[in-house]
Amino acid sequence: MTCPNCGTENPAGAQFCQRCGTALVEGADETTVLPPTAPTGRGPEPGTTPFATGVGGGSVEDIGPALSLEGASRRPPSRVAEALTGGWPRALAGAALAFLVMLLVGQALSALLAVSSEDPPTIPETMQVGGLVTYSFHRVGVEVALPEFSVPIGLSPEIDGLPQTPSAVSLAATVSLALLLGSLLLVWLLYRAGKSLGVLAGGPGWVRGVAGAKVAIPYALMTGMGAVVLSLMPLSFDVPAIAGFTAGGAFEFTPAILPAFLWPLAIGLGAGFAGGVASAPASSWAVSRADGLLAGALRGGAAAVGLALLLAFVGTQVAALFYPDEGIPFNPAFFRDAFRGPALEGFASTTFLLFLAPNFGGLALAPAMGSSLVATVSGSAFGLQPSCDITLASLLNFPSGFDPGVVAGINQGAISGCPTGNFLGYGIAPIGYWAFLLVPLAATLLGGRIAARRASATTSMEGALAGALAGIAFAAVAATAMIVSGVKLVADASGGFQSEQTTVILGPHVTKTLLAAVLWGVAGGVVGGVLGASRRPAPAHAAGGSAAYGFGGAPG
């Protein structure tokens, strides 16, 4: 029987062409697949095709039309490529939801401050303040500018005997302060978005993490472009009238544009990646131990950071109770003073300070880990050297009062460069403050234990490895949280022939804090991981060789 499509001669009674699969009999069902013929032991019969080793051949007619081989040589896209190219609508939706929620929280705080003020701002001003508050959740600084004003005669210096004339001066400053309670909410929202993207992408944990990190890109673009728009209509206040001074403009408040892109990008990458990894089902860890270790490290590290900040904050509140006459947040004297006036005003100030509660925990955690709180001053103003670190508090250098000699030197302008001697009087911290060492100890031990359980560690070695990885994650996140808990001020003043710039940072000592976080994280994580290993026999499919750690196993 000749095929009408390709002209091939087919055996009598054939329903389909053995070459191109065209139906030779009217009404033949091309989707029907007939069972193969019985094995003959001598290979496929003429006009048939083999199915598999040990299985008899079936006729070409039995398997239906031939499949096209066009494009069969193309390599399928890798899982990473699929994770990076797919799911962008969901990433955009997750980023938009996070940005909207953070914007609403910022506007709510601004509205609360406005209604509690004796001289409330206008609605547009309240919304502009809300925008600046929103950017503080991202640790984006607020730029304050006074374009020009004149220093009156008598305050400007003489130059070569020339008469004094009014001097035009411009001021600019950037203040960076993160309201970390809002930052924690932001991290959670981006984490959830990353987890959704991880579920959509599938595959092993690290591929899911790559997919989840995509949420950072649209989110950073939204925050960055929002900062650009806000800078085009800055919040401004007229310079108050001061006798002898001529104001040339108004104070202008805008968010710093470049950090408005970079900080949200960094937060989104970290939170989105963690969410993507967490989307891997626990059942896949038995196949790929690497997935379990990665998920355990991130879960244990995050738990350790959260517990450390919480315990450090609780410790500051316990310490504040020993100073009942000082209005330290949030001891009884603070609430008594806050609600001495209108209740709404006290509620607003208390709510605002609650958003700084993690900051208090981060600042207390640094000396609790063996680091120190310092005031770092650098720049050309005041005759300072490039950088001066003035210790404010640590367990071994606990403040006991001001050093009168240094204070007198500052008052007389006698200091050139960094202060010699201690700015404060110091001593070893009272015995009660050494209990703060329990904060990093408890946090890292628990983080290591959670990491081992999350990774389904069954031996001390696996538990130690999971705990060490959790300790590294703890060090990275905790050090960042402690450093951003502080305040940074960069001020520029220019006028005439001179320009001065000064940077002041109040917060943990960076190098000591990084080192302390790594030591505590790894040491405590290893011990906690060993204690958290379940000691169950390893599954049979995971025993032996590199597959015991999942690196040779199938992806989850």
C-alpha positions as CSV (number, residue, x, y, z in Angstrom):
1,M,0.0,0.0,0.0
2,T,1.5,3.3,-1.1
3,C,1.5,6.2,1.3
4,P,-0.3,9.2,-0.3
5,N,2.0,11.6,1.7
6,C,5.6,10.4,1.1
7,G,5.1,7.6,-1.5
8,T,6.6,4.8,0.7
9,E,5.4,1.3,0.0
10,N,3.9,-0.2,3.1
11,P,2.9,-3.9,3.9
12,A,-0.7,-4.9,3.0
13,G,-3.1,-4.2,5.7
14,A,-1.0,-1.4,7.4
15,Q,-3.1,1.3,8.9
16,F,-0.2,3.9,9.1
17,C,2.8,4.7,6.9
18,Q,5.9,3.2,8.5
19,R,7.9,6.2,7.4
20,C,5.8,9.3,8.1
21,G,2.9,7.9,10.1
22,T,0.2,9.1,7.8
23,A,-3.1,7.2,8.1
24,L,-3.5,4.8,5.3
25,V,-7.0,3.6,6.2
26,E,-9.9,6.1,6.3
27,G,-11.1,6.6,9.9
28,A,-7.9,5.2,11.6
29,D,-7.4,6.5,15.1
30,E,-3.9,8.1,15.1
31,T,-3.9,8.4,18.9
32,T,-4.3,4.7,19.4
33,V,-1.2,2.8,20.7
34,L,-1.4,-0.9,20.4
35,P,0.6,-3.3,22.6
36,P,3.9,-4.6,21.3
37,T,4.2,-8.0,19.7
38,A,5.5,-10.9,21.7
39,P,9.3,-11.2,22.0
40,T,10.9,-13.4,19.4
41,G,14.4,-13.3,20.7
42,R,15.9,-12.4,17.3
43,G,15.4,-8.6,17.4
44,P,12.6,-6.6,15.8
45,E,10.9,-7.8,12.8
46,P,11.1,-5.9,9.5
47,G,8.9,-2.8,9.6
48,T,9.0,-2.7,13.4
49,T,10.9,-0.7,16.0
50,P,12.4,-1.8,19.3
51,F,10.9,-0.5,22.6
52,A,13.5,-1.4,25.1
53,T,16.0,-4.1,26.0
54,G,14.2,-7.4,26.6
55,V,10.9,-6.1,25.2
56,G,9.6,-7.3,21.9
57,G,9.3,-5.0,19.0
58,G,6.0,-3.6,17.9
59,S,5.1,-2.5,14.4
60,V,5.6,1.1,13.4
61,E,1.9,1.3,13.0
62,D,1.5,0.5,16.7
63,I,3.3,3.6,17.9
64,G,1.5,6.1,15.8
65,P,2.9,9.0,13.7
66,A,6.6,9.6,13.9
67,L,7.8,12.3,16.3
68,S,9.5,15.4,14.8
69,L,13.2,15.6,15.8
70,E,13.4,19.3,15.0
71,G,15.0,21.1,17.9
72,A,15.8,17.8,19.7
73,S,19.5,18.8,19.9
74,R,18.7,22.0,21.8
75,R,19.7,22.0,25.4
76,P,16.8,22.7,27.8
77,P,17.2,25.9,29.9
78,S,19.0,25.4,33.2
79,R,17.1,25.7,36.4
80,V,18.9,28.9,37.3
81,A,17.9,30.4,33.9
82,E,14.3,29.4,34.5
83,A,14.4,30.8,38.0
84,L,15.7,34.1,36.8
85,T,13.4,34.5,33.8
86,G,10.1,33.2,35.1
87,G,7.8,34.5,37.8
88,W,8.4,38.2,37.2
89,P,4.7,39.2,37.4
90,R,4.6,37.6,40.9
91,A,7.8,39.3,41.9
92,L,6.4,42.6,40.8
93,A,3.2,42.0,42.8
94,G,5.1,41.0,45.9
95,A,7.3,44.1,45.7
96,A,4.3,46.4,45.1
97,L,2.5,44.9,48.1
98,A,5.5,45.3,50.4
99,F,6.1,48.9,49.2
100,L,2.4,49.8,49.7
101,V,2.3,48.3,53.2
102,M,5.5,50.2,54.3
103,L,4.2,53.4,52.8
104,L,0.9,53.1,54.7
105,V,2.7,52.4,58.0
106,G,4.9,55.5,57.4
107,Q,1.9,57.6,56.6
108,A,0.1,56.3,59.7
109,L,3.0,57.3,62.0
110,S,3.2,60.7,60.4
111,A,-0.6,61.2,60.8
112,L,-0.3,60.2,64.5
113,L,2.4,62.7,65.1
114,A,0.5,65.4,63.2
115,V,-2.8,65.1,65.1
116,S,-0.9,65.0,68.4
117,S,1.0,68.2,67.7
118,E,-0.1,71.6,69.0
119,D,0.7,73.2,65.6
120,P,-0.3,70.4,63.2
121,P,1.2,70.5,59.7
122,T,-0.9,70.6,56.5
123,I,-2.0,67.5,54.8
124,P,0.6,67.7,52.1
125,E,3.3,68.2,54.7
126,T,2.0,65.3,56.7
127,M,2.2,63.1,53.6
128,Q,5.8,64.3,52.8
129,V,6.8,63.5,56.4
130,G,5.2,60.0,56.0
131,G,7.3,59.4,52.9
132,L,10.5,60.3,54.8
133,V,9.4,58.0,57.7
134,T,8.9,55.2,55.2
135,Y,12.5,55.6,53.9
136,S,13.7,55.5,57.5
137,F,12.5,51.8,57.6
138,H,15.1,51.2,54.9
139,R,17.9,53.1,56.6
140,V,17.8,55.7,53.9
141,G,19.1,59.0,55.2
142,V,17.3,62.3,55.2
143,E,19.1,65.2,53.5
144,V,18.7,68.6,55.1
145,A,19.8,71.6,53.1
146,L,19.9,75.3,53.8
147,P,20.9,76.7,50.4
148,E,22.2,80.1,51.5
149,F,22.2,82.5,54.3
150,S,24.4,85.4,55.3
151,V,26.6,85.7,58.4
152,P,26.4,89.3,59.6
153,I,29.3,91.7,60.0
154,G,31.2,91.1,63.2
155,L,31.0,87.3,62.9
156,S,32.8,86.9,59.6
157,P,36.7,86.9,59.9
158,E,38.9,89.7,58.6
159,I,41.1,88.9,55.6
160,D,44.4,90.9,55.3
161,G,42.9,93.8,57.1
162,L,40.0,94.2,54.7
163,P,36.8,95.4,56.3
164,Q,34.4,92.7,57.3
165,T,31.5,92.0,55.0
166,P,28.5,89.7,55.3
167,S,29.5,86.2,54.3
168,A,27.2,83.8,52.3
169,V,27.2,80.3,53.8
170,S,25.4,77.2,52.7
171,L,24.7,74.2,54.9
172,A,23.9,70.6,54.1
173,A,23.5,67.5,56.3
174,T,22.4,63.9,55.9
175,V,20.9,62.1,59.0
176,S,20.6,58.3,58.8
177,L,18.5,56.6,61.4
178,A,16.6,53.4,60.9
179,L,13.4,52.7,62.6
180,L,14.2,49.0,62.9
181,L,10.7,47.8,64.0
182,G,9.5,48.9,60.6
183,S,12.6,47.3,59.0
184,L,11.6,43.9,60.6
185,L,8.1,44.2,59.0
186,L,9.7,45.0,55.7
187,V,12.0,42.0,55.9
188,W,9.0,39.7,56.7
189,L,7.0,41.0,53.7
190,L,9.9,40.5,51.3
191,Y,10.6,37.1,52.8
192,R,7.0,36.0,52.2
193,A,7.3,37.3,48.6
194,G,10.5,35.4,48.1
195,K,8.9,32.2,49.5
196,S,6.0,32.5,47.0
197,L,8.5,32.8,44.2
198,G,10.4,29.8,45.5
199,V,7.3,27.7,45.4
200,L,6.7,28.8,41.8
201,A,10.2,28.0,40.7
202,G,10.6,24.6,42.4
203,G,13.8,22.7,42.3
204,P,16.5,22.5,44.9
205,G,16.7,25.1,47.8
206,W,19.4,27.3,46.3
207,V,17.6,27.6,43.0
208,R,14.4,28.6,44.9
209,G,16.5,31.1,46.8
210,V,17.7,32.7,43.5
211,A,14.1,32.9,42.3
212,G,13.0,34.5,45.6
213,A,15.8,37.1,45.4
214,K,14.2,38.5,42.2
215,V,11.7,40.5,44.4
216,A,14.6,42.8,45.3
217,I,14.9,44.3,41.8
218,P,11.4,45.7,41.3
219,Y,11.3,46.7,45.0
220,A,14.5,48.7,44.7
221,L,13.3,50.4,41.5
222,M,10.0,51.4,43.3
223,T,11.8,52.8,46.3
224,G,14.4,54.6,44.2
225,M,12.0,56.2,41.9
226,G,9.8,57.1,44.8
227,A,12.8,59.0,46.3
228,V,13.4,60.8,43.0
229,V,9.8,61.9,42.9
230,L,9.9,63.0,46.6
231,S,13.1,65.0,46.0
232,L,11.3,67.0,43.3
233,M,8.8,68.3,45.8
234,P,10.9,68.6,49.0
235,L,9.4,69.2,52.4
236,S,10.5,72.8,53.3
237,F,10.3,75.1,56.2
238,D,11.1,78.8,56.2
239,V,14.2,79.8,58.1
240,P,13.1,81.6,61.3
241,A,14.0,85.3,61.5
242,I,17.2,85.8,63.5
243,A,18.5,89.3,64.1
244,G,21.5,90.2,61.9
245,F,21.1,87.1,59.7
246,T,19.7,87.2,56.2
247,A,18.0,84.0,55.1
248,G,18.3,83.1,51.5
249,G,15.9,80.2,51.4
250,A,14.3,77.5,53.5
251,F,15.3,74.2,55.1
252,E,14.6,71.4,52.6
253,F,14.2,67.8,53.6
254,T,14.5,65.0,50.9
255,P,15.5,61.3,51.0
256,A,19.0,60.4,49.8
257,I,18.5,59.1,46.3
258,L,21.3,56.6,45.8
259,P,20.8,54.8,49.2
260,A,17.1,54.7,48.3
261,F,18.1,52.2,45.5
262,L,20.9,50.4,47.3
263,W,19.5,49.7,50.8
264,P,16.2,48.2,49.5
265,L,18.1,46.2,47.0
266,A,20.3,44.7,49.7
267,I,17.3,44.0,52.0
268,G,15.3,42.4,49.2
269,L,18.1,40.2,48.1
270,G,18.7,38.8,51.6
271,A,15.0,38.4,52.6
272,G,13.9,37.1,49.2
273,F,16.7,34.5,49.0
274,A,15.9,33.3,52.6
275,G,12.2,33.1,51.7
276,G,13.0,31.1,48.5
277,V,15.1,28.6,50.4
278,A,12.5,28.2,53.1
279,S,9.9,27.2,50.4
280,A,11.7,23.9,49.8
281,P,9.6,21.1,51.5
282,A,11.2,19.3,54.4
283,S,10.7,16.0,52.5
284,S,13.3,17.1,50.0
285,W,16.0,17.4,52.6
286,A,16.2,13.6,53.0
287,V,17.2,13.5,49.3
288,S,19.5,16.5,49.3
289,R,21.2,17.1,52.6
290,A,22.6,20.3,51.2
291,D,19.1,21.8,51.0
292,G,18.6,20.9,54.7
293,L,21.9,22.5,55.7
294,L,21.1,25.7,53.8
295,A,17.6,25.9,55.2
296,G,18.8,25.1,58.7
297,A,21.5,27.8,58.5
298,L,19.1,30.5,57.5
299,R,16.4,29.5,60.0
300,G,18.8,29.1,62.9
301,G,20.7,32.3,62.1
302,A,17.5,34.3,61.8
303,A,16.2,32.8,65.1
304,A,19.4,33.6,66.9
305,V,19.4,37.3,65.7
306,G,15.8,37.8,66.7
307,L,16.3,36.2,70.1
308,A,19.5,38.2,70.7
309,L,17.8,41.5,69.9
310,L,14.8,40.7,72.1
311,L,16.9,39.6,75.1
312,A,19.2,42.6,74.8
313,F,16.2,44.9,74.8
314,V,14.7,43.2,77.8
315,G,18.0,43.6,79.5
316,T,18.0,47.3,78.9
317,Q,14.5,47.6,80.4
318,V,15.7,45.6,83.5
319,A,18.7,48.0,83.8
320,A,16.4,51.0,83.4
321,L,14.4,50.0,86.5
322,F,17.5,50.7,88.6
323,Y,17.3,54.4,87.5
324,P,13.7,55.2,88.6
325,D,14.3,59.0,88.5
326,E,15.5,59.1,85.0
327,G,13.1,59.1,82.0
328,I,14.8,56.2,80.2
329,P,12.6,54.4,77.7
330,F,10.5,52.5,78.9
331,N,10.8,52.7,82.6
332,P,8.1,54.1,84.9
333,A,9.6,57.6,84.9
334,F,9.4,57.7,81.1
335,F,5.7,56.9,81.0
336,R,5.0,59.3,83.9
337,D,6.7,62.1,81.9
338,A,5.2,61.1,78.6
339,F,1.6,61.1,79.7
340,R,1.9,64.2,81.9
341,G,0.4,66.3,79.1
342,P,-2.3,65.3,76.6
343,A,-2.8,61.6,76.3
344,L,-2.6,61.6,72.5
345,E,0.7,63.3,72.6
346,G,2.1,60.7,75.0
347,F,0.7,57.9,72.9
348,A,2.3,59.3,69.8
349,S,5.8,59.7,71.4
350,T,5.6,56.2,72.9
351,T,4.6,54.6,69.6
352,F,7.4,56.3,67.8
353,L,9.9,55.1,70.3
354,L,8.5,51.6,70.1
355,F,9.7,51.6,66.5
356,L,13.2,52.2,67.9
357,A,13.0,49.3,70.4
358,P,15.1,47.0,68.2
359,N,17.7,49.8,68.0
360,F,18.0,49.8,71.7
361,G,18.4,46.0,71.6
362,G,21.1,46.3,68.9
363,L,23.0,49.0,70.7
364,A,23.0,46.9,73.9
365,L,23.9,43.7,72.1
366,A,27.3,45.1,70.9
367,P,28.8,45.6,74.4
368,A,27.1,42.4,75.6
369,M,29.1,40.5,72.9
370,G,32.4,42.1,74.0
371,S,32.4,45.0,71.5
372,S,31.9,48.7,72.5
373,L,29.7,51.7,71.7
374,V,31.7,54.6,70.3
375,A,31.3,58.0,68.9
376,T,33.4,58.2,65.7
377,V,34.1,61.8,64.6
378,S,36.0,62.5,61.4
379,G,36.6,65.5,59.1
380,S,38.3,68.8,59.0
381,A,36.1,70.7,61.3
382,F,37.2,71.5,64.9
383,G,40.8,70.6,64.1
384,L,40.1,66.9,64.3
385,Q,42.3,64.2,62.7
386,P,40.8,62.0,60.0
387,S,39.0,59.8,62.5
388,C,38.6,59.8,66.3
389,D,36.9,57.0,68.3
390,I,35.6,58.0,71.7
391,T,34.5,55.0,73.7
392,L,31.0,55.4,75.2
393,A,30.4,52.1,76.9
394,S,31.6,48.5,77.1
395,L,31.8,45.9,79.8
396,L,35.5,46.8,80.5
397,N,35.0,50.5,80.0
398,F,31.8,51.3,81.7
399,P,31.1,55.1,82.0
400,S,31.1,56.5,85.5
401,G,31.0,60.3,84.6
402,F,32.7,63.0,82.5
403,D,36.4,63.6,82.8
404,P,36.6,67.3,83.9
405,G,40.0,67.8,82.2
406,V,38.9,66.7,78.8
407,V,35.6,68.6,79.1
408,A,37.5,71.8,80.1
409,G,39.8,71.3,77.1
410,I,36.9,71.1,74.7
411,N,35.3,74.2,76.3
412,Q,38.5,76.2,75.8
413,G,39.1,75.0,72.3
414,A,42.5,73.6,73.4
415,I,42.1,70.2,71.7
416,S,43.8,69.8,68.3
417,G,43.1,66.4,66.9
418,C,41.8,63.5,68.8
419,P,41.3,64.0,72.6
420,T,44.1,62.7,74.7
421,G,42.9,60.7,77.6
422,N,39.3,59.5,78.3
423,F,36.4,61.7,77.5
424,L,34.4,59.8,80.2
425,G,35.5,58.4,83.5
426,Y,35.5,54.6,83.2
427,G,35.5,51.5,85.3
428,I,34.6,47.9,85.0
429,A,30.9,47.4,84.6
430,P,29.0,46.5,87.8
431,I,28.5,42.8,88.3
432,G,24.8,42.9,87.2
433,Y,25.7,44.1,83.7
434,W,27.8,41.0,83.1
435,A,24.6,39.1,82.9
436,F,24.3,40.5,79.4
437,L,26.8,37.9,78.3
438,L,23.9,35.4,78.6
439,V,22.2,37.2,75.7
440,P,24.6,36.1,72.9
441,L,25.2,32.7,74.6
442,A,21.5,31.8,74.8
443,A,20.8,33.1,71.3
444,T,23.6,31.3,69.5
445,L,23.1,28.0,71.3
446,L,19.4,28.1,70.4
447,G,20.2,29.1,66.8
448,G,22.5,26.2,66.4
449,R,20.0,23.8,67.9
450,I,17.3,25.1,65.5
451,A,19.6,24.8,62.6
452,A,20.4,21.1,63.4
453,R,16.8,20.2,63.8
454,R,15.8,22.1,60.7
455,A,18.5,20.3,58.7
456,S,17.5,16.9,60.2
457,A,21.0,16.4,61.5
458,T,21.5,12.8,62.7
459,T,25.1,12.9,63.8
460,S,27.2,15.3,65.9
461,M,29.2,16.1,62.8
462,E,26.2,17.1,60.8
463,G,24.8,19.1,63.8
464,A,28.1,20.9,64.2
465,L,28.2,21.8,60.5
466,A,24.6,23.0,60.5
467,G,25.3,25.1,63.7
468,A,28.5,26.6,62.2
469,L,26.6,27.7,59.1
470,A,23.9,29.2,61.2
471,G,26.6,31.0,63.2
472,I,27.9,32.6,60.0
473,A,24.4,33.7,59.0
474,F,23.9,35.0,62.6
475,A,27.2,37.0,62.4
476,A,26.3,38.6,59.1
477,V,22.8,39.6,60.1
478,A,23.5,40.5,63.7
479,A,26.5,42.7,62.8
480,T,24.5,44.5,60.2
481,A,21.6,45.0,62.7
482,M,23.9,46.3,65.4
483,I,25.7,48.7,63.1
484,V,22.5,50.2,61.6
485,S,21.0,50.6,65.1
486,G,23.2,53.7,65.5
487,V,22.9,57.2,64.1
488,K,25.0,58.7,61.3
489,L,25.4,62.5,60.6
490,V,27.3,63.9,57.7
491,A,27.4,67.7,57.7
492,D,28.9,70.1,55.1
493,A,29.3,73.8,55.5
494,S,30.8,76.0,52.8
495,G,31.2,79.8,52.6
496,G,33.7,82.2,51.2
497,F,37.0,80.4,50.6
498,Q,36.4,77.5,53.1
499,S,34.5,74.3,53.1
500,E,34.2,72.0,56.1
501,Q,32.8,68.5,56.3
502,T,32.3,66.5,59.5
503,T,31.0,63.0,60.0
504,V,29.7,61.8,63.4
505,I,28.6,58.2,63.9
506,L,27.1,57.0,67.2
507,G,27.0,53.2,67.4
508,P,29.0,50.0,67.8
509,H,32.7,49.8,66.9
510,V,32.6,48.2,63.4
511,T,35.7,46.0,63.6
512,K,35.1,44.7,67.1
513,T,31.5,44.1,66.4
514,L,32.1,42.0,63.3
515,L,34.8,39.9,65.1
516,A,32.6,39.4,68.2
517,A,29.6,38.3,66.0
518,V,31.7,35.8,64.1
519,L,33.2,34.3,67.3
520,W,29.9,34.1,69.2
521,G,28.0,32.8,66.2
522,V,30.3,30.0,65.1
523,A,31.2,28.9,68.7
524,G,27.7,29.0,70.0
525,G,26.3,27.6,66.8
526,V,28.6,24.5,66.8
527,V,27.8,23.7,70.4
528,G,24.0,24.2,69.9
529,G,24.1,22.1,66.7
530,V,25.8,19.2,68.4
531,L,23.2,19.4,71.2
532,G,20.4,19.6,68.7
533,A,21.4,16.6,66.5
534,S,18.6,14.0,66.9
535,R,21.0,11.0,67.0
536,R,18.6,9.0,64.8
537,P,20.2,6.4,62.5
538,A,20.8,7.9,59.1
539,P,18.3,6.9,56.4
540,A,19.5,4.0,54.2
541,H,19.4,6.0,51.0
542,A,21.6,8.7,52.5
543,A,24.3,6.4,53.9
544,G,27.8,6.3,52.5
545,G,30.0,8.6,50.4
546,S,29.2,12.1,49.5
547,A,25.5,11.2,49.1
548,A,25.3,11.2,52.9
549,Y,25.5,15.0,52.8
550,G,23.2,15.2,49.8
551,F,25.7,16.6,47.4
552,G,25.4,13.6,45.1
553,G,21.6,13.2,45.7
554,A,18.7,14.2,43.6
555,P,17.6,17.8,43.9
556,G,14.6,18.4,46.2
